[in-house]
Every structure is written in C-alpha cells, then in structure tokens.
C-alpha cells in the first residue's frame, strides 16, 4: 500500500500545469504526492503542501525531515495522506499503478462525498489537471454557492 507516490520530476511538473494560476506555486519543486495526488513541494523556506481537495498551498514544515516526522504519526497520516480512505480503496481493489493516483469521481469541492464509493483510480496528470481547473474556476465563488457548471479543457497525458 503506497500512501506516498513517487513520480519523475518532469511528470510532476507537467501535472501541475493547471495550477499555474496559483502564484505562490512558483519557485517550488514537487517532491512526492499522497495516494490522492496532493503534492509535497520543497522551497528555500521549507516544505509546502498543495491540498488538491481544498485548493490551498500552505507551508507546513521547515524541512523534509520534519515532514517525515509528521507523516510518521497517525495524526499526520490522517491529515495529509487520508490513510483511512486510502486503505479502504486499496482493500477494495482500487490500487494506483504507475503514473496513477486515487481521485474522487465527484470532487468534494463540487459536493462529492469523502466516501470510498466516490473514489477511483486516475492518471496523475489528468487528476491534477482537472482539480486545478476546477479550483481556478471556483476560487472566487462564496462558500455554499451552488455551482451550475464547470468547463474542463482537454488533456493529453
């Protein structure tokens, strides 16, 4: 069971292309992802976390070692790796292969549930592209506002 996914740096950089609307992402280098495609990035000032469910980028750790210390705790695994949902998905046969992560059929930002039956295996580039495009389109919409439609640009992995 891989809670941390390692991908070639060029693949991770391509996968983040549809997050370029987030200026704070500039100057950060992707390291690894969670099983759900959340991205851990390094910068001169520490380690950052791109939460693809919330559409947020936050500086969480001073160093990769402090990130590892947090991920070695149950609380860290629950918060940053969604270990319970990942374990359930894996046990039900949804195991990402090369170039893949877990994703939500209906993203939570659009009302999808954080439940195992809403989880599927997706191509990393497609999953991050779709999440980035959705968050860009809804970032200025007040919470609770019904979303009547989104547009997803085509993507060639």
VMD Tcl script that draws the C-alpha trace (Angstrom):
set ca {
  {0.00 0.00 0.00}
  {1.67 3.20 -1.20}
  {0.48 6.22 0.77}
  {3.32 8.25 -0.75}
  {3.63 8.19 -4.55}
  {6.94 8.94 -6.24}
  {6.92 10.21 -9.82}
  {9.59 11.54 -12.17}
  {10.11 15.30 -11.59}
  {9.16 16.16 -15.17}
  {5.86 14.27 -14.81}
  {5.05 16.09 -11.57}
  {5.88 19.45 -13.15}
  {3.61 18.72 -16.15}
  {0.85 17.52 -13.83}
  {0.94 20.88 -12.01}
  {0.50 22.98 -15.19}
  {-3.18 23.70 -14.47}
  {-2.26 25.06 -11.04}
  {-0.16 27.89 -12.55}
  {-2.97 30.33 -11.62}
  {-1.67 29.98 -8.04}
  {1.26 32.46 -7.91}
  {2.69 31.00 -4.68}
  {3.45 27.75 -6.52}
  {6.24 29.47 -8.47}
  {9.74 28.58 -7.30}
  {8.72 25.37 -5.56}
  {9.82 21.92 -6.66}
  {7.47 18.95 -6.38}
  {8.88 16.04 -4.35}
  {6.16 13.40 -3.97}
  {2.39 13.10 -3.78}
  {-0.04 11.44 -1.46}
  {-2.02 8.48 -2.81}
  {-4.71 11.09 -3.61}
  {-2.39 13.33 -5.61}
  {-1.86 16.05 -3.00}
  {1.63 17.38 -3.69}
  {4.50 17.93 -1.27}
  {6.89 20.60 -2.61}
  {10.25 21.94 -1.48}
  {11.41 25.55 -1.49}
  {14.16 27.56 0.14}
  {11.86 28.28 3.09}
  {10.72 24.70 3.77}
  {8.23 22.11 2.59}
  {4.83 23.08 1.20}
  {1.60 21.12 0.82}
  {-0.72 21.52 -2.16}
  {-4.09 20.27 -0.95}
  {-5.97 19.36 -4.13}
  {-9.26 18.89 -2.25}
  {-9.21 22.35 -0.69}
  {-7.29 24.09 -3.47}
  {-4.78 25.51 -1.00}
  {-0.99 25.74 -0.83}
  {0.49 26.07 2.65}
  {3.96 25.99 4.12}
  {3.75 23.23 6.71}
  {7.30 22.09 7.54}
  {10.80 23.51 7.91}
  {12.48 20.57 6.17}
  {11.84 17.18 4.57}
  {12.91 15.60 7.88}
  {10.18 17.48 9.77}
  {7.66 16.40 7.12}
  {8.74 12.78 7.67}
  {8.37 13.19 11.44}
  {4.77 14.36 10.96}
  {3.94 11.60 8.48}
  {5.22 9.04 10.97}
  {2.31 9.95 13.28}
  {-1.29 8.78 13.00}
  {-2.50 12.40 13.05}
  {-0.14 13.32 10.21}
  {-1.21 10.32 8.15}
  {-4.88 11.13 8.69}
  {-4.50 14.82 7.81}
  {-2.05 14.72 4.92}
  {-2.46 11.21 3.50}
  {-6.14 10.39 4.24}
  {-4.90 6.98 5.33}
  {-8.33 5.55 6.24}
  {-9.87 6.30 2.84}
  {-6.75 5.12 1.04}
  {-6.66 1.82 2.95}
  {-10.32 1.19 2.16}
  {-9.83 1.95 -1.53}
  {-6.78 -0.33 -1.68}
  {-8.60 -3.16 0.11}
  {-11.47 -2.85 -2.39}
  {-9.07 -3.23 -5.33}
  {-8.57 0.41 -6.29}
  {-4.78 0.44 -6.31}
  {-2.97 3.06 -8.41}
  {-0.42 1.78 -10.89}
  {2.47 3.62 -12.48}
  {1.52 7.22 -13.21}
  {-1.75 6.95 -11.27}
  {-3.31 8.23 -8.03}
  {-6.62 7.92 -6.27}
  {-9.15 10.64 -7.03}
  {-12.78 11.46 -6.39}
  {-15.38 10.74 -9.08}
  {-17.22 13.87 -7.95}
  {-14.73 16.25 -6.32}
  {-15.66 17.33 -2.78}
  {-15.43 21.00 -3.88}
  {-18.41 20.21 -6.14}
  {-20.36 18.36 -3.45}
  {-18.81 14.90 -3.74}
  {-18.50 12.83 -0.60}
  {-15.33 11.76 1.15}
  {-16.55 8.17 0.98}
  {-14.97 5.07 -0.53}
  {-17.68 4.70 -3.20}
  {-16.66 8.13 -4.59}
  {-13.02 7.06 -5.11}
  {-11.48 5.89 -8.38}
  {-8.01 5.39 -9.84}
  {-6.94 8.16 -12.24}
  {-3.95 9.20 -14.29}
  {-1.86 11.66 -12.21}
  {-1.75 14.33 -14.92}
  {-5.47 14.14 -15.57}
  {-6.38 14.15 -11.86}
  {-4.21 17.19 -11.07}
  {-5.28 18.99 -14.25}
  {-8.98 18.57 -13.51}
  {-8.54 19.58 -9.85}
  {-6.51 22.65 -10.80}
  {-9.05 23.77 -13.38}
  {-11.99 23.28 -11.02}
  {-10.32 25.18 -8.17}
  {-9.34 28.03 -10.52}
  {-12.97 28.37 -11.62}
  {-14.50 28.30 -8.14}
  {-11.80 30.10 -6.11}
  {-13.73 33.39 -6.00}
  {-17.17 31.84 -5.51}
  {-18.51 32.34 -1.97}
  {-18.81 29.11 0.07}
  {-22.20 27.47 -0.26}
  {-22.92 28.97 -3.67}
  {-24.45 26.37 -6.00}
  {-22.17 25.64 -8.96}
  {-24.23 25.18 -12.10}
  {-21.40 24.20 -14.42}
  {-17.68 23.96 -14.93}
  {-15.55 23.62 -18.02}
  {-12.62 21.21 -18.24}
  {-10.08 21.72 -21.01}
  {-8.92 18.63 -22.83}
  {-5.75 17.00 -21.59}
  {-3.36 14.68 -23.39}
  {-1.30 12.70 -20.85}
}
mol new
graphics top color blue
foreach p $ca { graphics top sphere $p radius 0.5 }
foreach p [lrange $ca 0 end-1] q [lrange $ca 1 end] { graphics top cylinder $p $q radius 0.2 }
display resetview
